[in-house]
């Protein structure tokens, strides 16, 4: 089987899961922590080299305060959980904004190895594609160092993006890294994660005609 080197995870459906289970919307985010760790361990076992988790976006911070506090808390806990694994961890997001959790700033300076290093993990927190590409858009397009102007320059091209929750959109996922990504959608909500979700996505990916435009 052909295994993607880098997968992107869009963990959608937390609020809808909460409503479905008779809870207030903000209660869904905490239920997304365990699936995130399960995905990491499965990818580690399978041999996937890099994972990018979509934590929350600049646009997400427009949601009601109780929800914003809940998903911010969940992202902080998720990063700290991953720091207990064999991971090479980097957090990327707009740290100049008050919406960025201060406790995660030390993870943004450079990629940090935890345990034996192992899988590269990128965690997007308070991320916005306009923020990411602002300097890129302003630069001379003939600049050979153009890639250095994007905030996600240390994140490689993504082979496969998997989105839970049934929505068929990228929702601002890093655009340069997603330029040739295959996109797989799972209808189940993220808190209802099953191992089969990942295996089904990988089996689907294995059957795709990967040409990168060639």
N, C-alpha and C positions, 0 to 999 in steps of 0.2 A: 504493500500500500504506500502511496505517496503521502507523506506527512507534511503539512505546512510548517515552515520554520517559525512563522509569526502569526498569531491569531489575535483578533480584536474581540473584546467582550462588551456588548451593550446589554446591561442587566435591567431590562425594562419590565414594567408590570407590577412593581411593588405596591403602588397605591391601589390599583385595581384588585390585587390579591387581598389587600386589607379589607376593602369594601365587600368583596365576595365572602370573606370570613367574618363579617359582622364587626369589623374594627374600624377605628378612625384611620384616615389615610396615612398619617405619619407613622403608624404602627408597622407598616409594611417594610420599612427600610431595615430595621434590625433583623428581620427574617432573611435578608439578602446576604448576611455575613457568612453563614455556613456554606452556602453554594459557592461563594467566591473562593473559599479555601479548598473546597472539594475540586473545583476546576483546576486550581493550581496543582494539587496533588496528582490529578489525572494527567495533566499536561507533562508534569515532571516524569511520570511513569511511562508515558507514550514516547517522550523524546522531543516534545515541542520546545524550541529554544527561547522563544520570546512571547510574552503576553502583554497586551495593552488593555487595561480595565478602564471603562468609561465611568468615572465616579459621579461627578455632577458638573453642569455647565454654568457659565455666566447667566444664561437665560433661566436656568432652574432656580436661581436665587430670587426670582420675581414671585415665586410661590409664597403662600402664607408662612409667616415666621415659624410657626410650630413645625411645619414640614421642613423648612430650611434647616432648622436646628437639628431635626431628626436625621436628615440625610448627611449633614456635615458630621455629626457624631458617628454615624455608621462608617463614613469614609475614613475618619481618624482611626477607628477601631480596626477597620480592614487593613490599613497600612501597617499598623502595629502587629496585627496577626501575621502578616506576610513577613515582617521583620524577624519572626521567630522561625522562619523556614530557611532552606538553602536557596536564597534568592539574591539577585543583583537588582536592587530596587532604586527606582527614580520616580519622584512625584513631579508632575508638570502642571502648572496653572498660574493664574495671575495673582502673584503674591502681593502686589501693590494694593489690591482691593481688600477692604475690611471683611469681605465675605470669605477670604481664604483663611482656613484654620491655622493659627499661629504655631500650634504644636507640630505641624507638618513642614514648616519652613526648613528645618535642618535636612530634610530629605530631598530638597529641591536644588541644593548647591551643586551636587554631582552624584553620580550613581554610586550607591553604597552596597558592598557585599556583606551578606549575613550568612552565617553558617559556612557552607562550602561554596557560596556564590551561586552556582547552578543556573536556574532559569532567569533570564532577564525579565523583569516586571516593570512596566510603566503604568503609573496610576494617574489618571487625569482628574484633577481637582480644581474647581472653579475655572474650567477650561473654556475658551471661546476661540473659534477659528479666526475671527477678525483680529483678536489679540495676538494669536499665533503668527499670522501672516502680515501684520501691519508694516513692519520694516521691509519685508519681502516686496510688497506692493510698491513701496516708495523707491526702491533701489533701481539702479540701472540694470536692465535685464541682461546686459552683456557682462556683468560682474561675475567672474569665475568663482567667487566665494559666496554666491547668492544663498546657498543652502545654509550658511552660517547665520543668516539673518532671521531664520525662523526659530521659534521658541522650542519646537519639537525636533530640533536637528539631531538629537541623540536617539531618536526613535526610528527604526528602520521601516521599510515598506511592509505593509501588512498583506499577507497572502489570503487570509480568510477572516471575514468579520461575521460573528454570530450574534444575532439579536433575539432576545426573548420578548414575549408579550404580544407578538403578532403584527406589530407595526412594520411597515415596509419602507423605512426611511433611515438615513444615516444620522440625522439630528446633529449635524455639525461635527461628526467624528473627524479627526485630523485629515484634511482633504488631500494633502500631498502624499501621505502614507497610504491613503485608500484608493489611489488613482487606478490601480489594477486589481483591487481586492475582489475576490468572489464573496457573495453576500448570501448568507443562509439565515432564514427566519424560522423561529420556533414559536408556535402559538401559545404554549404554556407560559405562565408568568414566571419570572425569575425565582421567586421564593419556592416554587414547585419544581426546582431543578432536579433532574434525574441524570444518572450517568449516561443513559441512552441518548440524551439530547446531544451530548458532545460526540459520542461515537457515531450517531446518525449523521451529524454535520461532517465529520471526517470521512465517512463512507461516501457521502455526496460529493465532497471536494475531490476525492480520488477519481471520480468519474468525469470531472470537468476537463475541458480542453484548454489547458493553460498555455497560452501563446505569448502573453504580454504584448499583444499587438503585432507580433511577427508572423 
